[in-house]
Structure formats: structure tokens, C-alpha cells
Amino acid sequence: MASNQNDFRRFGAALLLGMAAGLAARYYFEARARNDNRVQTGLIDWEQARQAALRISQWEQAPVDNRAFRREQYARMVAISEPLIADYLGVRLPEPVSRIFVFDRREWLEANIISFSQLFRPIEEMYEKNGGGRGALGMIMNDVSSKLLGVQIGGLLGYLAQRVLGQYDLSLLSAEATGGALYFVEPNIARVQQQLGLSDEDFRLWITLHEMTHAFEFEAYPWVRSYFRELLEQNFALISGQMLSSGNSLVDMLTRLLQGIGSGQHWIETVLTPEQRAVFDRIQALMSIIEGYGNHVMNAVGRRLLPSFSQIEHQIGQRQRQRTLLDQMVFRLTGLDLKLAQYQQGEAFVNAIVAARGIGFASRVWERPENLPTLDEIRNPAQWMIRMDRQGGW
């Protein structure tokens, strides 16, 4: 397994190096023909991203069958899930979840392209304020790289559109702090349910339970949304500052990447500066708790509620262990494998706390930002329990 991971790192390094070399060469040959008065493109060509995502998603081949029936079914499941989760956690939602959408892949893509464009807006604004594609920054970020970035983002979204089942969309960086929305990508849900021979009702309720837990995490504890947003803004500020500090930032990043090969770290972690790594670790810790807590609650409630829970758990686990080489490579290169690690580490942490002290004690993570565990504490739950005991108040 270690050999495969090193191969993935080397492939990632080669990919980035090749991309940088290709962009520099393309810029050199096109720069002479570029007119200074030409209208500059943005950092990311979002229409290019949209078109690439739609092509890769194959959305035309995956329509929603019985949309009205499915919308009513999911609304009923949300109504079933909410009081069960509330009783288990001992907390209530301020408002019932009412924004429930049954999507095909294209509709999911349209919603998430908007979210992604909002996510990248701080970097794009910094890019535009500092001359767009002109000057030293233009060596990399010009109209060619704009389209390339669009294709890369669109490729990732198109890949995800074929696989995502459900989503609690928080619209984290939107201007309006509205409540989240539940998305159910019905063609993908139907495909997995049929392929694995799972119960129509139980499988969809299993998905609903997980997404509804995220609604509790963000809506019952409003500070989580603003805290998450602050972390992302700090991360973007550091990235923007690095991009604009000198023309050697890409070289420095690639140097760190090559030096990190064989270190045991994920390639994404190796390219970060110390300041970026500190913020990245806090984001990782928060995401680990969000996902792990969601899995714990889904399993705790689901075992009592769903007759076929054991079959769902077994079949989904087996499916995850049988990913193709292409899936493994995409996960490694895009960082999706870090998200899987978040599920596993976060769930192990919450399970350990609940086993030792109960769900009420585990839910102290949501009392305030200072109570969130660090990555070290997630790997060693006893450290977090000791810290909470010292603080008292429970």
C-alpha cells in the first residue's frame, strides 16, 4: 500500500510540474501576440467549468424518475428523521428543514457551480485587484490558465456528479446567511440502491439521516457556520498573499512537493507553508468532527429504525473497498481521500467519547469553538476528555 501511495505522490508531482511547464511555454509563445488593451479574463472560466462538468457527468443518461413521488418521499423522511435525531442528541432545530430538492446530476452541478464560484471569489477578487492576467502574475494566470482551471474544476465536479448521493448545502460563503438545503441526487441513489440490492425505503432514509445530522450541526449551533467561514477566509487570504508575494511562489510550492515525496504526508499537505498548514489542520479537525459526528448519529439512530441497516452498512462498506484504480488515483490527486479519512477518524473519536462518557459529553464539541478537538486529540480522544474535564461545566 505504501508503494501505491508513493506512486500517487510522484504522479501528482509530475502532473503539477507538467502543468506549470505547459502554462509557461504557452504563455511565452502567446505573450508576443497579446495586445495590452485586450480585455482580461478572470482567474477561472466558470462557463468552461460548467460545460466540462456537464459533459463528464453524463447527466442526459440519468434522468429522475417519478420526481413528485420522490420529493414527497424525502420530505416524509426528513419529518421522520428530525425528532429522532433531536431526541438522541437532546437538542432541537430552531426551524424545520423545508428546503428539500430532488435533483438530477445537471441540477446538482448547477447548484454547486454557484457554490464553488462563491468559494473562490476571495481569490478571484484579489487576482483582479492586482492586475488580472498582466505582469508577473500573468505568467501563470492568463486566459489560457483560466480555461485550464475551469476544465479542472469542471472535471472534478462532473466526476462527483456521477457519485454523490445526498448533500446538506450550507452555501457557506453566500452573502445571505439562509438555512441550508437538502439535495438528493436521485439517479445516483437509485443506481446504488439497485446495484447493491438494498431496500428502496431504508436506503433513502439512511441517506436522509446522515444529511439531517449535518443540519443539526450547523443550525442548532449557529456559531459553527461563522467559524467555518472564518477558517476558509483565513485560508484564502494566506493563499492569495502567497500568490502575490513573489514570482517564485509556484517554484517554492513545487520544491516543497518534491521534498515531501516519501515523507508519509499527503501531497496537499506538503505544498502548504507553515501558516497555511496551521489553518488547514484546523479545517481538517472541524471537518473530521462534522463528518464523524454525522456518521455516529446516523448509525445510532439507523440501527434502531431501519430493518435492513446491517445489510446497508455491509454493502456500502464493501463497495468503498472495491474502488477502481482510476477512482483511487482521482481521490489521491484531488484530496478526496482526505475526506474519507475525516469520516473514519472523526467517527472513531465520537464513538470512543460516547462509549466512555455518553452522547451528551461528546456533544460538548458544539458548545463553543474552544471545545473543538485538535487533530492530535481526534487521534487520542482521552486527551480531549481530560481537557474538557479541566474546563468543567458539564
C-alpha positions in Angstrom: 0.0 0.0 0.0 2.9 2.4 0.8 4.3 1.8 -2.7 1.0 2.7 -4.2 0.8 5.9 -2.2 4.3 6.9 -3.3 3.3 6.3 -6.9 0.4 8.6 -6.4 2.6 11.3 -5.0 5.1 11.0 -7.8 2.2 11.1 -10.3 0.8 14.2 -8.6 4.2 15.9 -8.6 4.7 15.1 -12.3 1.3 16.4 -13.1 1.9 19.7 -11.4 5.3 20.1 -12.9 4.0 19.3 -16.4 1.1 21.7 -15.9 3.4 24.5 -14.8 5.8 23.9 -17.7 3.0 23.8 -20.2 1.5 27.0 -18.9 4.8 28.8 -19.0 5.5 27.7 -22.6 2.1 28.5 -23.8 2.4 32.0 -22.2 5.8 32.6 -23.9 4.5 31.9 -27.4 1.3 33.8 -27.0 2.6 36.8 -25.0 4.0 38.5 -28.1 0.7 38.5 -29.8 -1.2 39.7 -26.8 -2.4 43.3 -27.0 -2.1 45.3 -23.8 -5.6 46.7 -24.5 -7.2 43.2 -24.7 -9.9 42.5 -22.2 -8.5 40.4 -19.4 -10.2 37.1 -18.5 -10.9 36.1 -14.9 -8.9 33.7 -12.8 -11.4 30.8 -13.5 -13.5 30.5 -16.6 -16.7 29.3 -14.9 -18.6 28.7 -18.1 -15.8 26.4 -19.2 -16.1 24.6 -15.8 -19.8 24.3 -16.3 -19.5 22.8 -19.8 -16.8 20.4 -18.8 -18.8 19.2 -15.8 -21.9 18.6 -17.8 -20.0 16.6 -20.4 -18.3 14.4 -17.8 -21.4 13.9 -15.6 -23.4 12.2 -18.5 -26.4 13.8 -17.0 -28.6 13.1 -20.0 -28.3 9.4 -19.3 -29.5 9.7 -15.7 -33.0 11.2 -15.5 -35.1 11.5 -12.4 -38.0 9.0 -12.4 -41.1 9.9 -10.5 -39.8 13.2 -9.3 -43.0 14.2 -7.5 -43.2 10.9 -5.7 -39.5 11.1 -4.6 -39.9 14.7 -3.4 -42.8 13.6 -1.2 -40.9 10.6 0.0 -37.8 12.6 1.0 -39.9 15.2 2.7 -41.6 12.5 4.7 -38.2 11.0 5.7 -36.9 14.4 6.8 -40.0 14.7 9.0 -39.3 11.2 10.4 -35.6 11.9 11.0 -35.8 15.3 12.7 -37.5 14.2 16.0 -35.5 11.0 16.2 -32.2 12.9 15.9 -33.4 15.6 18.3 -34.3 13.0 20.9 -30.9 11.2 20.6 -28.9 14.5 20.8 -31.2 16.3 23.3 -31.3 19.4 21.1 -33.9 20.9 18.8 -33.6 22.7 15.4 -34.6 26.4 15.5 -36.7 25.9 12.3 -37.8 22.7 10.5 -35.8 21.9 7.4 -38.0 22.8 4.5 -35.7 23.3 1.5 -35.6 19.8 0.1 -34.7 19.2 -3.5 -34.7 16.1 -5.7 -32.0 16.7 -8.3 -30.7 15.0 -11.4 -26.9 15.4 -12.0 -27.3 18.6 -14.0 -29.3 20.3 -11.3 -26.8 19.3 -8.7 -24.0 20.6 -10.8 -25.7 24.0 -11.4 -26.2 24.4 -7.7 -22.6 23.5 -6.8 -21.0 25.6 -9.6 -22.7 28.6 -7.9 -21.3 27.5 -4.5 -17.8 26.9 -5.9 -17.7 30.3 -7.6 -18.6 31.8 -4.2 -15.9 29.7 -2.6 -13.2 31.0 -5.0 -14.5 34.6 -5.0 -11.9 35.9 -2.4 -9.0 34.7 -4.6 -10.6 35.9 -7.8 -11.2 39.4 -6.3 -7.5 39.5 -5.1 -6.4 38.4 -8.6 -8.5 41.2 -10.3 -7.3 43.9 -7.9 -3.7 43.0 -8.7 -3.9 43.3 -12.5 -5.6 40.1 -13.6 -3.5 38.5 -16.3 -0.9 41.3 -16.5 2.6 41.5 -15.1 4.4 38.7 -13.3 1.2 37.1 -12.1 0.1 36.8 -15.7 2.9 34.4 -16.4 0.7 31.7 -14.9 -2.8 33.2 -14.6 -3.9 34.3 -18.0 -6.7 33.4 -20.4 -5.2 30.0 -21.1 -4.8 29.1 -17.4 -8.3 30.5 -16.8 -9.8 27.9 -19.2 -7.5 25.2 -17.8 -8.6 25.9 -14.3 -12.2 25.9 -15.5 -11.7 22.5 -17.1 -10.0 21.1 -14.0 -12.7 22.3 -11.6 -15.4 21.2 -14.1 -13.8 17.8 -14.4 -13.8 17.3 -10.6 -17.5 18.4 -10.3 -18.5 16.2 -13.2 -16.8 13.2 -11.6 -18.5 13.9 -8.3 -21.9 14.4 -10.0 -21.8 10.8 -11.1 -21.3 9.6 -7.5 -22.8 12.0 -4.9 -25.9 10.7 -3.2 -27.0 13.4 -0.8 -25.7 16.8 0.3 -26.5 19.3 3.0 -25.7 22.6 1.2 -24.8 25.3 3.6 -23.9 27.9 1.0 -21.1 28.8 3.4 -19.8 31.9 1.6 -23.0 33.3 0.2 -24.0 36.8 1.1 -27.2 35.7 2.8 -27.0 33.5 5.9 -30.0 31.5 5.0 -30.7 28.0 6.3 -29.2 25.1 4.5 -30.8 23.0 1.8 -31.0 19.2 1.4 -30.1 17.8 -2.1 -30.9 14.2 -3.0 -29.3 13.2 -6.4 -32.0 10.6 -7.2 -30.4 9.0 -10.3 -27.3 8.1 -8.3 -29.3 6.9 -5.3 -31.4 4.7 -7.5 -28.4 3.2 -9.2 -26.6 2.3 -6.0 -29.7 1.0 -4.4 -30.4 -1.3 -7.3 -26.8 -2.4 -7.8 -26.5 -3.4 -4.2 -30.0 -4.9 -3.9 -31.0 -2.6 -1.0 -34.4 -1.6 0.3 -35.8 1.4 -1.5 -37.2 3.0 1.6 -34.5 2.0 4.1 -31.6 3.1 1.9 -33.1 6.6 1.3 -33.9 7.0 4.9 -30.3 6.0 5.8 -29.0 8.8 3.5 -31.6 11.3 4.9 -30.4 10.6 8.5 -26.8 11.5 7.7 -27.7 14.7 5.9 -30.1 15.7 8.6 -27.4 15.3 11.2 -25.4 18.0 9.3 -28.5 20.2 9.6 -28.4 19.9 13.4 -24.6 20.6 13.5 -25.0 23.9 11.7 -28.5 25.1 12.5 -28.7 24.1 16.2 -25.2 25.6 16.8 -25.1 28.8 14.7 -21.5 29.7 15.6 -20.3 26.7 13.6 -21.2 28.3 10.3 -19.4 31.6 11.1 -16.4 29.8 12.5 -16.1 27.6 9.4 -16.5 30.6 7.2 -13.7 32.5 9.1 -11.4 29.5 8.6 -12.0 29.4 4.9 -11.4 33.2 4.6 -8.1 32.9 6.5 -7.1 30.1 4.2 -7.9 32.1 1.1 -6.1 35.1 2.5 -3.0 33.1 3.0 -3.2 31.6 -0.5 -3.8 35.0 -2.1 -0.9 36.5 -0.1 1.4 33.7 -1.2 0.4 34.1 -4.9 1.1 37.8 -4.8 4.2 37.9 -2.6 6.7 36.9 -5.3 7.1 35.3 -8.7 8.8 32.3 -7.0 5.7 31.1 -5.1 5.0 28.3 -7.6 8.6 27.2 -7.6 8.6 27.2 -3.8 5.4 25.1 -3.8 6.8 22.6 -6.2 10.0 22.4 -4.2 8.0 21.5 -1.1 6.0 19.0 -3.0 9.1 17.2 -4.3 10.8 17.3 -0.9 7.7 15.8 0.7 7.7 12.6 -1.5 8.2 9.6 0.7 7.5 11.6 3.9 4.2 9.8 4.6 2.3 13.1 4.2 -0.5 13.7 1.7 0.8 15.7 -1.3 -1.6 18.5 -0.5 -0.1 18.9 3.0 3.5 19.0 1.6 2.9 22.1 -0.5 1.5 24.2 2.3 3.5 26.9 4.1 3.6 26.6 8.0 0.9 29.3 8.3 -1.3 27.6 5.7 -0.7 24.2 7.4 -1.9 25.6 10.8 -5.2 26.8 9.2 -5.5 23.6 7.1 -5.2 21.5 10.3 -8.0 23.4 12.0 -10.2 22.9 8.9 -9.4 19.2 8.8 -10.2 18.9 12.5 -13.6 20.6 12.1 -14.4 18.6 9.0 -13.5 15.3 10.8 -15.9 16.1 13.6 -18.7 17.2 11.3 -18.4 14.0 9.2 -17.6 11.7 12.1 -20.4 13.0 14.3 -22.8 12.7 11.4 -21.8 9.1 10.8 -22.2 8.2 14.5 -25.6 9.7 14.8 -26.8 8.1 11.5 -25.6 4.7 12.8 -27.0 5.1 16.3 -30.5 6.2 15.1 -30.4 4.0 12.0 -29.7 0.7 13.9 -33.0 1.2 15.8 -35.0 2.5 12.9 -34.0 0.5 9.8 -34.7 -3.2 9.4 -32.0 -3.6 6.8 -29.4 -1.4 8.5 -26.8 -4.2 8.7 -27.2 -5.0 5.1 -26.8 -1.4 4.0 -23.7 -0.9 6.2 -22.1 -4.1 4.9 -22.9 -3.4 1.2 -21.7 0.2 1.3 -18.5 -0.8 3.1 -17.8 -3.4 0.6 -18.4 -1.0 -2.3 -16.0 1.5 -0.8 -13.3 -1.1 -0.5 -13.6 -2.1 -4.2 -12.8 1.2 -5.8 -11.2 1.1 -9.2 -7.6 2.2 -9.8 -8.9 5.3 -11.5 -11.1 6.1 -8.5 -8.1 5.7 -6.2 -6.0 8.0 -8.4 -8.6 10.7 -8.6 -9.2 10.5 -4.8 -5.5 10.9 -4.2 -4.9 13.7 -6.6 -7.9 15.7 -5.6 -7.7 15.2 -1.9 -10.9 13.3 -1.7 -9.1 10.6 0.2 -8.6 13.1 3.0 -12.3 13.4 3.2 -12.6 9.7 3.7 -10.0 9.9 6.4 -12.2 12.6 8.0 -15.1 10.2 8.2 -13.0 7.4 9.7 -11.0 9.4 12.2 -13.9 11.6 13.3 -16.3 8.7 13.7 -13.7 6.8 15.7 -13.3 9.8 18.0 -17.0 10.3 18.6 -17.6 6.6 19.1 -14.8 6.5 21.7 -16.2 9.5 23.6 -19.8 8.2 23.5 -18.6 4.8 24.8 -16.7 6.4 27.6 -19.0 9.3 28.6 -22.2 9.3 26.5 -23.5 11.4 23.7 -24.1 14.4 25.9 -20.4 14.6 26.7 -19.5 14.1 23.1 -21.8 16.9 22.1 -19.7 19.4 24.1 -17.7 19.8 20.9 -20.5 22.1 19.7 -20.7 24.3 22.7 -18.0 26.8 21.5 -15.0 26.9 19.2 -12.6 26.3 22.0 -14.1 22.9 22.7 -13.4 21.6 19.2 -10.7 18.9 19.3 -7.4 19.3 17.6 -6.2 16.7 15.1 -3.9 15.2 17.8 -6.9 15.0 20.2 -9.0 13.3 17.5 -6.4 10.7 17.2 -6.2 10.4 21.0 -9.8 11.0 22.4 -8.6 10.6 26.0 -6.6 13.9 25.7 -9.8 15.8 24.7 -11.8 14.3 27.6 -9.1 15.4 30.0 -9.1 18.9 28.7 -12.9 19.1 28.9 -12.8 17.8 32.5 -10.4 20.5 33.4 -12.7 23.1 31.9 -15.7 21.7 33.9 -19.2 23.0 33.2 -20.8 19.6 32.4 
